[in-house]
Amino acid sequence: MAIAQSRLTAQGQISVPVEIRKKLGVGPGSVLEWEEQGDRVIVRRAGRYTSDDIHHALFPQGPAKKGTADVREGVREYIRKRHARR
């Protein structure tokens, strides 16, 4: 069942219903991401990552049997690389 509906304008714009804005915690100037998953399109506030996204970023070679200290170091390394000056 749909939570809410929007109408597409001739310019390709939509209004995000208030219920959805509240659920996503977005307002003017917020950025939304659109992701296609099979026959569905997922909309989320940019900057939110799933635990799978984080896991793949930290351990690109696959599942790892790591301790808490290893995970913390992996997060530090990933953030250093992501925010390194270019």
C-alpha positions in Angstrom: 0.0 0.0 0.0 1.3 3.4 -1.0 2.2 5.9 1.8 1.6 8.9 -0.3 1.5 10.1 -3.9 3.2 12.8 -5.9 2.5 14.3 -9.3 5.3 14.8 -11.9 5.4 18.2 -13.5 6.1 18.9 -17.2 9.7 19.9 -16.1 10.2 16.5 -14.4 9.8 17.8 -10.8 7.9 16.3 -7.9 6.9 17.4 -4.5 7.8 15.1 -1.6 4.8 14.6 0.6 5.1 15.8 4.2 4.8 12.3 5.6 7.8 11.2 3.5 9.8 14.4 4.4 9.2 13.6 8.1 10.2 10.0 7.8 13.4 10.8 5.9 14.2 13.9 8.0 14.6 16.1 5.0 13.8 19.7 4.2 14.8 22.5 1.8 18.2 21.9 0.3 18.3 18.2 1.2 19.7 15.8 -1.3 17.9 12.5 -2.1 19.4 9.5 -3.7 17.5 7.2 -6.1 18.5 3.6 -6.5 17.1 1.0 -8.8 16.6 -2.5 -7.4 15.0 -4.8 -9.9 11.5 -3.4 -10.6 11.6 -1.0 -7.7 13.2 2.4 -7.1 14.4 3.2 -3.6 14.6 6.9 -2.5 16.7 7.8 0.5 18.3 10.8 2.0 21.9 11.1 0.7 24.6 10.2 3.2 22.7 7.2 4.7 24.5 4.0 4.3 23.3 0.4 5.0 25.4 -1.9 7.1 26.1 -3.8 3.8 27.5 -0.6 2.2 29.8 -0.1 5.2 30.9 -3.7 5.3 31.8 -3.7 1.6 33.7 -0.4 2.0 35.7 -1.8 5.0 36.2 -5.3 3.7 36.1 -5.3 -0.1 37.7 -8.8 -0.3 34.7 -10.4 1.3 33.6 -11.5 4.8 36.2 -11.0 7.5 36.6 -12.5 10.9 37.8 -9.3 12.6 37.8 -8.1 16.2 36.5 -4.7 17.3 40.0 -3.1 17.1 40.4 -4.3 13.5 37.0 -2.8 12.6 37.9 0.5 14.2 41.2 0.6 12.3 39.3 -0.2 9.1 36.9 2.7 9.6 39.8 5.1 10.3 41.6 3.9 7.2 38.5 4.3 5.0 37.8 7.8 6.3 41.4 8.8 5.8 41.2 7.6 2.2 37.8 9.2 1.5 38.7 12.6 3.0 42.3 12.7 1.8 43.3 15.9 0.0 43.8 15.3 -3.7 
